[in-house]
Amino acid sequence: MKQRKFLDYLILSLKGMAMGAADAVPGVSGGTIALISGIYQELVNTIGNINISLFKVFKNQGVKSFWIKLNGNFLLALITGIFISFILFMRIAKYLLEHHPILIWSFFFGLIIASIIFVAKQIKKWDITLVIALIVGATTAFYVSTLPSLSNNNSPYFLFFAGAIAICAMILPGISGAFILVILGAYKTLSNAIDNFDVQKLIFFFLGAFVGLLSFSKLLKWLFKKYETITLAVLTGFIVGSLNKIWPWKKIISTRLNSEGVETPLLTQSVSPFSYEGDPQLTTAIVLAITGFLTIISLEKIGSRKK
């Protein structure tokens, strides 16, 4: 494990904040940010190494050895950034999605396009097997992006289940944990719990996320160890398939009443900005898409700064 200085941990927390901001938006994955910023495999390996033997180190060798074995400084810096950003940005994202959806989706569309290029470059030589893996990943993510959302469920016990499922998506590039929460009908419940600081519901959600994270990270760790290039190809496909969800211009196919009696979109369809009903805000959307693209280029340079 390489030695890190204070500045390294500060940059790591900023990467965590970028992950948290992405995870707060239904359609964007924090796992994508982790991958392009150069910390994805360390994150998966670190979480995957949490097991009973780790706690034996704590019992037999003390706190310091346990913390080093855990890669605790890495986790603390990253999780601190994710937590702060997720709590703060979820309110901002909620406002932007309700009042300026084209603009926020345009920014993230540019971000995801750059992410696809970056992740695809990690595979040095493509072959037919990898192309098929990419198509499977893209098809899966596209299908998930078309699923209608369930009605809101306010049960704290349901939030445990939702947290366990959503966290798996949050660490998968291209699969949005926040969007999974929308599909499950838990996004509104969670955002309200954050707004109202409902401690019980937040505890259930984060406990579920913790259990899901420990379980799923072990599978990812094994996949990277045994089938790294195929795994990267599938992850690239996931990101490609997610583009449908974050396309800025949508036509509402059907609506439903949420738990507060407000009519909200149930099914939407991507349309051309030129056939969009309303102001497509095309110039601003293009500028924001370019900004999102350049944001990933900047993160890539930070991620490769010491490679």
C-alpha positions, 0 to 999 in steps of 0.5 A: 500500500503506497504512502499518502500525504495530507494533500493526497487525502484531501484530493481523495475526499474531493473525489468522494464528494464528486462520487456523492454528487453523482450518486445523488442524481437519478441516472448518474453513478458514483462508481463511474466517477471512482473509475475515471478518477483512478480509485475504483479497484482500490475501493473494491479491493478495500471493501472486499477485504473486510471480513472476520480475519480483519477483526482478528487482527484488531483483537490480536494486534491492536487498533493501529494494525487493524486500521492499516490492514483496513486501509482506514485512512483511504476509506475515511477520506473517501466516505467523508467526502461522499457523505458530505456531498450526498447530504448537501447535493441531494437537496440541490439535485432535487431542486434542479431536477424539478426546475431545470431538468434539461440543464442538469441532464445536459451537464451529466450527459457530457460527463458520461460521454467522456466517461465512456471514452475513458473506460473503453481506453482501459482495454488495450485490445478489443475482440469479439468476446469483449464487444459482446460483453459490452453489448450485454452491459449496454442492453442491461443498463438500457432496460433498467433505464426504461423501468417504471418507478414504484409508488413511494414506500415510507417504511424504514424497514423497506429503506434497509432493503432499498439501501442494500440494492441501491449501494450495489448500483452506486459502485457499478459504473453506469448503473445509478444508485439514485435511479434504483431508489426511484424505481423502488419508490424509495428516493422521495422517502430518503430525500424527505428523511434527509430534509427532516433529519429522520434518524430512524429511517437514515439508520435503516438505509445506511445499515442496508447500504453497509450490508449490501456493500460488503456482500457485492464488493467481494463479487466485484473483487473476484471478477476483477481478479479473474476476468478483468477485461471482460468486467471492464467491457461490461462496465463500459456497456453499463455506462453506454446503456445509461445514456438513455436515462440522462438524455436531456430532452424527454417526452412524457408518455404517462404520469402517476400521482405520488404519495402527496397527490402530485402528478409526476412522470411515470414513463418518458421517451427520449426525443430530439431537442428540435421536436421537444415540446417547450424551450429546448435551451439548446445553446446552454445545454451544449455549453453544459455538456461540454463542461461535463465532458471537460470535468471528466478530462480534469478528473482523469488527469488528477487520477493519473497524476502519480501513476 
